[in-house]
Amino acid sequence: MKKTTWIIVGVAALLAVLIFGGCFFTVAENEYACTVRFSKIIDTTADAGLHFKLPFIDSVKYFTKATQLYDIPPSEVLTSDKQNMTVDCYILWSISDPKLFYQTLGSTATAEQRLDALTYNELKTVMGTLAQSDIINMEDGARRNDIYSNIASDVDRLARTYGIRVEDVKIKQFDLPESNLNAVYSRMISERNQMAEKYTADGNYEASIIRNNVDKKVNIIVSDAEAEAAKLVAEGEGEYMRMLAAAYDSDDKKDFYEFNLALDALKKSLKGDEKTVILDGSSALAQILMGSK
């Protein structure tokens, strides 16, 4: 009897421990906890600490509060000009309503599948309104950022019905199918060449204007300088003639001046090895040498 009693007491104590232990559960700081009874959520808490539930009847489903990243597999979309493009993007999302999330989706894997479909449909709709040249160009990226922001807002609005908050949708890369690469690169090269030719033509035009202005200024400066030089030469010659007239204002001075000119001419003619001078008898120089003048 004593042995049986101790066995009963031990079993009862074990059951009490199990029942007592099953009455409580803990919630971490970064978790939601949903108490489930007969497949229905009867309570949801985001408060960290110890909480009560019915043992053996209630179960607890945990969901993280943290922002999660889902890298969507690359998919093809069609632009408004009927060009295929491959879009590679990712989503930042978190659970905003754990009860609604559990009721509609139940798990993270199912949530990612649903987000994949929502994002792809939104990308397909938005990209279908844009031409390929609107996406691939050298313009300011602010307009494309606005497009991506609108995609994130639309996906977030649709995901709210599943208790999900979409924080951002980022486009990692736009790729072109191999068949389109050469055509797009050729178009971009042609556009760059046209821009280069325009810049070159504009530069040559501006350079010709500058050269013409400089040439005009140079011609004006040279013309003014030549006119000033001619004026100075004329003034110098006039002054020279005036000084000559003042210096040789009598017959004696005039004869002396002509005598000096004749000697200078004779001196210049006797340079070199040839010392013979042939003069006409009537020339002033011959008369001077012959002593007849």
C-alpha positions as CSV (number, residue, x, y, z in Angstrom):
1,M,0.0,0.0,0.0
2,K,2.8,2.4,0.8
3,K,4.5,1.7,-2.4
4,T,1.3,2.2,-4.4
5,T,0.7,5.4,-2.5
6,W,4.1,6.8,-3.4
7,I,3.6,5.9,-7.0
8,I,0.3,7.7,-7.1
9,V,1.8,10.8,-5.3
10,G,4.7,10.8,-7.8
11,V,2.4,10.6,-10.8
12,A,0.2,13.3,-9.4
13,A,3.2,15.6,-8.7
14,L,4.5,15.0,-12.3
15,L,1.1,15.8,-13.7
16,A,0.9,18.9,-11.5
17,V,4.3,20.1,-12.8
18,L,3.3,19.4,-16.4
19,I,0.0,21.2,-16.0
20,F,1.6,24.1,-14.2
21,G,4.4,24.3,-16.7
22,G,1.9,24.2,-19.6
23,C,0.0,27.2,-18.2
24,F,2.6,29.7,-19.0
25,F,4.7,30.8,-22.0
26,T,7.2,33.6,-22.6
27,V,7.3,36.3,-25.3
28,A,10.6,37.9,-26.4
29,E,11.1,41.6,-27.1
30,N,11.2,41.1,-30.9
31,E,8.2,38.7,-31.1
32,Y,4.4,38.6,-31.4
33,A,2.7,35.7,-29.7
34,C,-0.7,34.4,-30.8
35,T,-2.6,32.0,-28.5
36,V,-4.5,29.4,-30.6
37,R,-7.4,27.3,-29.3
38,F,-9.0,24.8,-31.6
39,S,-7.3,26.4,-34.7
40,K,-8.6,29.8,-33.7
41,I,-6.7,32.8,-32.3
42,I,-8.1,33.8,-29.0
43,D,-5.5,36.3,-28.0
44,T,-2.5,38.2,-29.5
45,T,0.2,40.0,-27.5
46,A,3.3,42.0,-28.3
47,D,4.3,42.5,-24.7
48,A,7.5,40.7,-23.6
49,G,7.4,38.6,-20.5
50,L,5.4,35.6,-19.0
51,H,1.8,35.0,-20.1
52,F,-0.9,32.4,-19.3
53,K,-2.7,29.8,-21.4
54,L,-4.7,26.7,-20.9
55,P,-2.5,23.6,-20.8
56,F,-3.0,20.9,-23.4
57,I,-5.7,23.0,-25.1
58,D,-4.0,26.2,-26.1
59,S,-0.9,26.5,-28.4
60,V,1.2,29.5,-29.2
61,K,2.4,30.8,-32.6
62,Y,5.3,33.1,-32.6
63,F,6.0,35.8,-35.3
64,T,8.9,38.1,-35.5
65,K,8.6,41.9,-35.3
66,A,11.8,42.5,-37.2
67,T,12.0,43.8,-40.7
68,Q,12.5,40.9,-43.1
69,L,14.2,40.9,-46.5
70,Y,12.8,38.9,-49.4
71,D,14.9,38.7,-52.6
72,I,12.5,38.2,-55.4
73,P,13.7,35.9,-58.2
74,P,14.3,37.9,-61.5
75,S,11.3,38.0,-63.7
76,E,10.5,39.5,-67.2
77,V,8.2,42.4,-67.8
78,L,7.0,44.0,-71.1
79,T,7.4,47.8,-71.6
80,S,4.9,50.0,-73.5
81,D,7.0,49.8,-76.6
82,K,6.8,45.9,-76.5
83,Q,10.3,45.4,-75.3
84,N,11.1,42.6,-72.8
85,M,13.1,43.5,-69.7
86,T,14.3,41.4,-66.8
87,V,13.7,43.0,-63.3
88,D,15.7,41.9,-60.3
89,C,14.4,43.4,-57.0
90,Y,13.9,42.8,-53.3
91,I,11.3,43.7,-50.6
92,L,11.7,44.9,-47.1
93,W,8.6,43.9,-45.1
94,S,7.4,43.2,-41.6
95,I,4.3,41.9,-39.9
96,S,1.9,44.7,-38.8
97,D,-1.1,42.6,-37.7
98,P,-0.1,39.1,-36.4
99,K,-3.7,37.9,-36.1
100,L,-4.6,38.9,-39.6
101,F,-1.3,37.5,-40.9
102,Y,-2.0,34.1,-39.2
103,Q,-5.5,34.0,-40.4
104,T,-4.7,34.8,-44.1
105,L,-1.3,33.4,-44.6
106,G,-0.1,31.5,-41.6
107,S,3.6,31.3,-42.4
108,T,6.6,33.3,-43.7
109,A,7.0,31.1,-46.7
110,T,3.4,31.6,-47.8
111,A,3.8,35.4,-47.1
112,E,6.8,35.5,-49.4
113,Q,5.0,33.7,-52.2
114,R,2.1,36.2,-51.9
115,L,4.5,39.2,-51.9
116,D,6.3,37.8,-54.9
117,A,3.0,37.7,-56.8
118,L,1.9,41.2,-55.7
119,T,5.2,42.8,-56.6
120,Y,5.5,41.1,-59.9
121,N,1.9,42.2,-60.9
122,E,2.6,45.8,-59.8
123,L,5.9,45.8,-61.7
124,K,4.2,44.5,-64.8
125,T,1.5,47.1,-64.6
126,V,3.8,50.1,-64.0
127,M,6.5,49.0,-66.5
128,G,3.8,48.5,-69.1
129,T,3.1,52.2,-69.0
130,L,6.8,53.1,-69.7
131,A,8.9,52.9,-72.8
132,Q,12.3,51.2,-72.6
133,S,14.0,54.6,-73.2
134,D,12.2,56.0,-70.1
135,I,14.0,53.3,-68.0
136,I,17.4,53.1,-69.7
137,N,18.8,56.6,-70.3
138,M,21.4,59.1,-69.0
139,E,18.9,61.4,-67.4
140,D,18.5,62.3,-63.7
141,G,17.6,59.2,-61.7
142,A,15.1,61.1,-59.5
143,R,12.2,60.4,-61.9
144,R,13.0,56.6,-61.7
145,N,13.2,56.8,-57.9
146,D,9.7,58.3,-57.9
147,I,8.5,55.3,-60.0
148,Y,10.0,52.8,-57.6
149,S,8.5,54.7,-54.6
150,N,5.0,54.5,-56.2
151,I,5.5,50.7,-56.7
152,A,6.4,50.3,-53.0
153,S,3.3,52.3,-51.9
154,D,1.0,50.2,-54.2
155,V,2.4,46.9,-53.0
156,D,2.1,48.0,-49.4
157,R,-1.5,49.0,-49.9
158,L,-2.3,45.5,-51.3
159,A,-0.3,43.7,-48.6
160,R,-2.2,45.4,-45.7
161,T,-5.0,42.9,-46.3
162,Y,-2.7,40.2,-45.1
163,G,-1.4,42.0,-42.0
164,I,1.9,42.9,-43.8
165,R,3.6,46.3,-44.0
166,V,5.8,46.7,-47.0
167,E,8.6,49.2,-46.1
168,D,10.3,49.4,-49.4
169,V,10.7,47.8,-52.8
170,K,14.2,48.2,-54.3
171,I,15.1,47.6,-57.9
172,K,18.6,46.0,-57.9
173,Q,19.0,45.8,-61.7
174,F,17.2,46.1,-65.0
175,D,18.6,43.6,-67.5
176,L,17.9,43.2,-71.2
177,P,17.3,39.9,-72.9
178,E,20.3,38.9,-75.0
179,S,18.4,39.5,-78.2
180,N,17.8,43.2,-77.3
181,L,21.2,44.1,-76.0
182,N,22.9,44.9,-79.3
183,A,20.0,47.0,-80.5
184,V,19.8,49.0,-77.3
185,Y,23.6,49.5,-77.2
186,S,23.6,50.6,-80.8
187,R,20.8,53.1,-80.1
188,M,22.6,54.5,-77.1
189,I,25.9,54.8,-79.0
190,S,24.0,56.6,-81.8
191,E,22.4,59.0,-79.3
192,R,25.8,59.7,-77.7
193,N,27.4,60.3,-81.1
194,Q,24.6,62.7,-82.1
195,M,25.2,64.6,-78.8
196,A,28.9,64.7,-79.4
197,E,28.4,66.0,-82.9
198,K,26.1,68.7,-81.7
199,Y,28.6,69.8,-79.0
200,T,31.4,69.8,-81.6
201,A,29.3,71.9,-84.0
202,D,28.3,74.3,-81.2
203,G,31.9,74.6,-80.1
204,N,33.2,75.3,-83.6
205,Y,30.5,78.0,-84.1
206,E,31.5,79.7,-80.9
207,A,35.1,79.4,-81.8
208,S,34.5,81.0,-85.2
209,I,32.7,83.9,-83.5
210,I,35.6,84.4,-81.1
211,R,38.2,84.2,-83.9
212,N,36.3,86.7,-86.0
213,N,36.0,89.1,-83.1
214,V,39.7,88.7,-82.4
215,D,40.7,89.2,-86.0
216,K,38.5,92.3,-86.2
217,K,40.2,93.8,-83.2
218,V,43.7,92.9,-84.5
219,N,42.9,94.5,-87.8
220,I,41.7,97.6,-86.1
221,I,44.8,97.8,-83.8
222,V,47.2,97.2,-86.8
223,S,45.4,99.8,-88.9
224,D,45.5,102.3,-86.1
225,A,49.2,101.6,-85.5
226,E,50.0,101.9,-89.2
227,A,48.1,105.2,-89.5
228,E,49.9,106.5,-86.4
229,A,53.3,105.4,-87.8
230,A,52.6,107.1,-91.2
231,K,51.7,110.2,-89.3
232,L,54.9,110.1,-87.3
233,V,57.0,109.5,-90.4
234,A,55.4,112.4,-92.2
235,E,55.9,114.6,-89.2
236,G,59.6,113.5,-89.0
237,E,60.2,114.1,-92.7
238,G,58.6,117.5,-92.5
239,E,60.8,118.3,-89.4
240,Y,63.8,117.0,-91.3
241,M,63.1,119.2,-94.3
242,R,62.5,122.2,-92.1
243,M,65.8,121.6,-90.3
244,L,67.6,121.3,-93.7
245,A,66.0,124.5,-94.9
246,A,67.0,126.3,-91.8
247,A,70.6,124.9,-91.9
248,Y,71.3,125.7,-95.5
249,D,69.5,129.0,-96.0
250,S,72.4,130.8,-97.9
251,D,74.4,130.0,-101.1
252,D,77.6,129.2,-99.3
253,K,75.8,126.8,-97.0
254,K,74.1,125.3,-100.0
255,D,77.4,124.8,-101.9
256,F,79.0,123.3,-98.8
257,Y,76.1,120.9,-98.4
258,E,76.4,119.8,-102.1
259,F,80.1,119.4,-101.7
260,N,79.6,117.1,-98.7
261,L,77.0,115.1,-100.7
262,A,79.5,114.7,-103.6
263,L,82.3,113.6,-101.2
264,D,79.9,111.0,-99.6
265,A,79.0,109.7,-103.1
266,L,82.6,109.4,-104.1
267,K,83.5,107.7,-100.8
268,K,80.8,105.1,-101.3
269,S,81.9,104.5,-105.0
270,L,85.5,103.8,-104.0
271,K,84.8,100.8,-101.8
272,G,86.3,97.5,-102.8
273,D,89.4,96.7,-105.0
274,E,88.2,98.9,-107.9
275,K,89.6,102.4,-107.5
276,T,88.8,103.8,-111.0
277,V,85.9,106.3,-111.2
278,I,84.6,107.5,-114.6
279,L,82.9,110.9,-114.4
280,D,81.4,113.3,-116.9
281,G,83.3,116.5,-117.1
282,S,80.2,118.5,-116.4
283,S,79.4,116.7,-113.2
284,A,79.8,118.6,-109.9
285,L,82.0,115.8,-108.5
286,A,84.4,116.0,-111.5
287,Q,84.6,119.7,-111.2
288,I,85.5,119.4,-107.5
289,L,88.2,116.8,-108.2
290,M,89.7,118.8,-111.1
291,G,89.7,121.9,-108.9
292,S,87.6,123.9,-111.3
293,K,84.8,124.5,-108.7
